[in-house]
């Protein structure tokens, strides 16, 4: 693993742990991430051949900040509660776009990018689902915020009446749960034969 992939993976870890405290937040950030990165990829694909090397970084920063700001504004217009609940993790998408561009992620084959994006989205949704189930004892809490519904008092399905293990909804709890999921994946996956 080189330094660029370490930086890229570290930046992906931030929303994975911070914005997956509920299924609603994980789904919303996945949606925002996929839309912004796709638009950024299209925009930089059109700009890249026309840019000189010294303006490449500035153009990617401006494009990423513009797209992320537009996505944040659209999220506010769609559902203010959801956008406020998401916090600053939506704004970090601009930084992720710039780093992904710098490491050559958008120059890869589209199938490889789709596979990696799908893996990231799946991990975010699974982690959000598990953290909400374990931490709150609910499923789909405030999911109506994400749909933009005007009736926002639906609280999801209550599975445990006294709540759950609140540690799971905090960032350290997310880190512990991610470690347990990685350990389970390593134990389940067959050992490579030499």
Residue, then its C-alpha position, 0 to 999 in steps of 0.5 A: x500500500x502506498x502513501x496515496x492509498x493510505x491517505x485516500x483510505x484514511x479520508x474515507x474512514x472519517x465519514x464511515x465512522x462519523x456519519x454512520x450513527x444511523x441508517x438515515x445518515x449513512x444512506x443520505x451521505x452515500x447518496x450525496x457522495x455518489x452524486x458529487x463524485x460522479x459529477x466531479x468525475x465527469x467535470x474533471x474528465x472534461x477539464x483535465x485535457x484542457x488544463x496545464x499541470x499547474x492549474x490542475x489542483x486549483x481547478x479540482x478544488x474549485x470544482x469539488x467545492x462548487x459541487x459539494x456546496x450545491x449538494x449541501x444547498x440542495x440537501x437543505x432545501x430537500x430536508x433541513x433536519x437531515x442536512x443538519x443531522x449530517x453535520x460537516x461530513x457532507x462538506x468533507x466530500x469536496x476534500x475526498x474528491x480532490x484527494x481521489x483526483x490527486x491519487x488518480x482514482x478517476x483515471x481508473x477503469x469505470x468498472x473498478x471505480x464502481x466496484x470500490x464505490x459499491x463496497x464503500x456504500x455497502x460498508x456505510x449502509x451495513x455499519x449504519x444499520x448495525x449501529x442504529x440497531x445496537x445503539x438505539x434499538x430502532x430500525x429506520x429512525x427518522x428515515x422520513x427526513x431523507x425522503x423529504x416527507x412533510x410528516x417527520x414524526x415517524x420514528x422508525x420501528x422500535x425493536x427494543x423499548x429501553x433503547x440499546x447500547x449507546x456506545x455503538x452510536x458514538x465514534x469510538x463505538x463505530x470504530x470498535x464495530x468496524x474492527x469487529x466486522x473486519x475481524x469477522x470478515x477475516x475469519x470467514x474468508x478462506x485462507x489463501x493457499x500458497 
